[in-house]
Amino acid sequence: MRITTTVAAAASIAVLSTSAFAGGMAPEVMEPPVVMEEPMAEPTSSVSPTYIVLGVLAALLIAAAVNESD
């Protein structure tokens, strides 16, 4: 019976001591909500770089053809 009383006393002290530390005396810390921003897409040009390369190549071929005929 003495062991039962000791175990019951130890259990009640353990339960009461953990609830004493639950709240604490520190003020509450409110963290701001996390906002995920979507990355901005880089502006694209209206002309594809492929068309620019093809245009320059065509201009060079035309210039070469004009010079050969002279």
N, CA, C and O of each residue as an XYZ file, in Angstrom:
280
protein
N       0.821     -1.185      0.000
C       0.000      0.000      0.000
C       0.870      1.255      0.000
O       0.513      2.286     -0.570
N       2.014      1.133      0.654
C       2.896      2.285      0.730
C       3.465      2.621     -0.650
O       3.639      3.795     -0.976
N       3.759      1.586     -1.475
C       4.280      1.812     -2.818
C       3.206      2.472     -3.678
O       3.520      3.366     -4.464
N       1.967      2.060     -3.552
C       0.865      2.629     -4.325
C       0.693      4.110     -3.991
O       0.470      4.928     -4.883
N       0.796      4.449     -2.718
C       0.665      5.849     -2.302
C       1.829      6.673     -2.851
O       1.637      7.813     -3.275
N       3.012      6.112     -2.845
C       4.186      6.818     -3.345
C       4.085      7.026     -4.858
O       4.405      8.102     -5.362
N       3.644      6.006     -5.572
C       3.494      6.110     -7.027
C       2.411      7.127     -7.365
O       2.577      7.909     -8.302
N       1.305      7.132     -6.623
C       0.222      8.081     -6.877
C       0.687      9.500     -6.588
O       0.344     10.419     -7.332
N       1.457      9.700     -5.528
C       1.975     11.027     -5.205
C       2.958     11.489     -6.271
O       2.921     12.652     -6.674
N       3.831     10.610     -6.736
C       4.810     10.960     -7.765
C       4.111     11.308     -9.076
O       4.516     12.241     -9.770
N       3.070     10.562     -9.412
C       2.328     10.830    -10.643
C       1.607     12.162    -10.578
O       1.595     12.909    -11.556
N       1.004     12.469     -9.434
C       0.290     13.741     -9.310
C       1.264     14.923     -9.331
O       0.945     15.973     -9.890
N       2.430     14.768     -8.738
C       3.445     15.842     -8.770
C       3.939     16.049    -10.206
O       4.130     17.182    -10.647
N       4.143     14.938    -10.930
C       4.610     15.043    -12.313
C       3.573     15.748    -13.182
O       3.929     16.582    -14.014
N       2.298     15.423    -12.998
C       1.241     16.057    -13.792
C       1.121     17.533    -13.456
O       0.974     18.360    -14.356
N       1.180     17.875    -12.185
C       1.039     19.270    -11.791
C       2.260     20.109    -12.177
O       2.116     21.291    -12.490
N       3.429     19.531    -12.159
C       4.623     20.308    -12.491
C       4.712     20.587    -13.997
O       5.215     21.639    -14.391
N       4.236     19.669    -14.847
C       4.290     19.926    -16.281
C       3.296     20.997    -16.697
O       3.567     21.761    -17.623
N       2.148     21.066    -16.030
C       1.183     22.100    -16.389
C       1.628     23.476    -15.895
O       1.171     24.493    -16.417
N       2.502     23.521    -14.907
C       2.998     24.801    -14.413
C       3.933     25.452    -15.435
O       4.019     26.678    -15.504
N       4.630     24.639    -16.225
C       5.557     25.175    -17.211
C       4.903     25.399    -18.580
O       5.561     25.900    -19.492
N       3.645     25.045    -18.741
C       3.015     25.092    -20.055
C       2.887     26.505    -20.591
O       3.215     26.750    -21.751
N       2.411     27.452    -19.766
C       2.149     28.792    -20.266
C       3.386     29.640    -20.345
O       3.612     30.296    -21.362
N       4.177     29.652    -19.335
C       5.359     30.492    -19.289
C       4.986     31.948    -19.057
O       3.810     32.305    -19.126
N       5.958     32.776    -18.788
C       5.709     34.180    -18.502
C       6.120     35.074    -19.670
O       5.926     36.287    -19.606
N       6.675     34.508    -20.720
C       7.124     35.303    -21.862
C       5.917     35.785    -22.662
O       4.912     35.080    -22.752
N       6.007     36.974    -23.240
C       4.894     37.443    -24.075
C       4.776     36.595    -25.335
O       5.751     35.992    -25.782
N       3.577     36.553    -25.900
C       3.346     35.751    -27.095
C       4.060     36.373    -28.290
O       4.100     37.593    -28.449
N       4.615     35.514    -29.111
C       5.308     35.970    -30.310
C       4.418     35.625    -31.497
O       4.145     34.455    -31.765
N       3.970     36.659    -32.204
C       3.120     36.449    -33.374
C       3.989     36.622    -34.620
O       4.505     37.710    -34.875
N       4.147     35.561    -35.382
C       4.944     35.621    -36.589
C       4.052     36.048    -37.753
O       2.893     35.641    -37.834
N       4.595     36.868    -38.651
C       3.789     37.271    -39.805
C       3.566     36.077    -40.729
O       4.412     35.185    -40.791
N       2.464     36.045    -41.434
C       2.214     34.916    -42.345
C       3.209     34.921    -43.500
O       3.646     35.978    -43.956
N       3.554     33.745    -43.958
C       4.509     33.604    -45.048
C       3.766     33.778    -46.371
O       2.783     33.086    -46.638
N       4.245     34.705    -47.190
C       3.622     34.971    -48.485
C       4.592     34.537    -49.577
O       5.720     35.025    -49.647
N       4.153     33.633    -50.414
C       4.984     33.156    -51.515
C       4.682     34.003    -52.747
O       3.544     34.047    -53.215
N       5.706     34.675    -53.268
C       5.538     35.489    -54.458
C       5.984     34.691    -55.673
O       7.012     34.015    -55.648
N       5.193     34.782    -56.733
C       5.561     34.106    -57.959
C       6.619     34.942    -58.679
O       6.495     36.164    -58.760
N       7.652     34.292    -59.197
C       8.684     35.063    -59.902
C       8.105     35.682    -61.168
O       7.292     35.078    -61.868
N       8.546     36.892    -61.434
C       8.074     37.594    -62.627
C       8.755     36.992    -63.856
O       9.963     36.758    -63.859
N       7.971     36.750    -64.885
C       8.533     36.234    -66.125
C       9.219     37.373    -66.859
O       8.716     38.495    -66.910
N      10.372     37.065    -67.424
C      11.104     38.085    -68.158
C      10.334     38.415    -69.429
O       9.782     37.525    -70.077
N      10.299     39.688    -69.780
C       9.576     40.044    -71.005
C      10.270     39.457    -72.226
O      11.493     39.516    -72.357
N       9.479     38.899    -73.099
C      10.030     38.313    -74.307
C       9.816     39.269    -75.469
O       8.867     40.053    -75.482
N      10.707     39.190    -76.436
C      10.565     40.065    -77.596
C       9.525     39.478    -78.533
O       9.185     38.298    -78.447
N       9.029     40.313    -79.424
C       8.009     39.857    -80.364
C       8.632     39.107    -81.536
O       7.917     38.439    -82.283
N       9.950     39.202    -81.713
C      10.638     38.541    -82.819
C      11.540     37.454    -82.254
O      12.321     37.693    -81.333
N      11.424     36.268    -82.812
C      12.257     35.158    -82.374
C      13.693     35.367    -82.853
O      13.896     35.854    -83.966
N      14.688     35.015    -82.048
C      16.083     35.148    -82.488
C      16.391     34.311    -83.731
O      17.313     34.631    -84.482
N      15.631     33.254    -83.948
C      15.845     32.422    -85.134
C      15.573     33.221    -86.400
O      16.307     33.107    -87.382
N      14.522     34.027    -86.380
C      14.187     34.836    -87.551
C      15.259     35.888    -87.820
O      15.528     36.214    -88.976
N      15.858     36.409    -86.790
C      16.921     37.396    -86.963
C      18.138     36.752    -87.627
O      18.734     37.333    -88.535
N      18.506     35.548    -87.171
C      19.648     34.844    -87.757
C      19.353     34.500    -89.210
O      20.217     34.657    -90.072
N      18.129     34.028    -89.489
C      17.772     33.706    -90.872
C      17.782     34.951    -91.750
O      18.199     34.880    -92.906
N      17.335     36.086    -91.229
C      17.334     37.329    -91.992
C      18.738     37.793    -92.319
O      19.005     38.231    -93.438
N      19.641     37.699    -91.349
C      21.032     38.096    -91.593
C      21.669     37.153    -92.600
O      22.393     37.597    -93.492
N      21.407     35.850    -92.468
C      21.954     34.876    -93.410
C      21.428     35.129    -94.813
O      22.192     35.072    -95.777
N      20.146     35.404    -94.943
C      19.560     35.705    -96.256
C      20.174     36.967    -96.840
O      20.460     37.021    -98.036
N      20.379     37.987    -96.004
C      20.997     39.228    -96.489
C      22.416     38.977    -96.969
O      22.835     39.550    -97.974
N      23.170     38.123    -96.265
C      24.527     37.802    -96.701
C      24.529     37.026    -98.012
O      25.368     37.268    -98.880
N      23.592     36.094    -98.155
C      23.514     35.326    -99.410
C      23.123     36.228   -100.574
O      23.663     36.100   -101.672
N      22.196     37.129   -100.336
C      21.790     38.071   -101.389
C      22.960     38.987   -101.757
O      23.199     39.242   -102.938
N      23.678     39.476   -100.768
C      24.825     40.347   -101.033
C      25.913     39.601   -101.802
O      26.558     40.172   -102.681
N      26.117     38.320   -101.468
C      27.120     37.528   -102.172
C      26.684     37.270   -103.608
O      27.508     37.277   -104.522
N      25.391     37.043   -103.807
C      24.886     36.786   -105.168
C      24.986     38.042   -106.035
O      25.286     37.950   -107.226
N      24.741     39.196   -105.455
C      24.817     40.449   -106.193
C      26.266     40.721   -106.587
O      26.518     41.184   -107.699
N      27.215     40.445   -105.709
C      28.623     40.710   -105.996
C      29.169     39.757   -107.051
O      30.061     40.140   -107.808
N      28.657     38.510   -107.126
C      29.137     37.541   -108.109
C      28.691     37.906   -109.514
O      29.399     37.648   -110.488
N      27.517     38.506   -109.612
C      26.991     38.802   -110.939
C      27.690     39.983   -111.611
O      27.544     40.191   -112.816
N      28.436     40.743   -110.844
C      29.128     41.919   -111.416
C      30.344     41.543   -112.198
O      31.027     42.415   -112.736
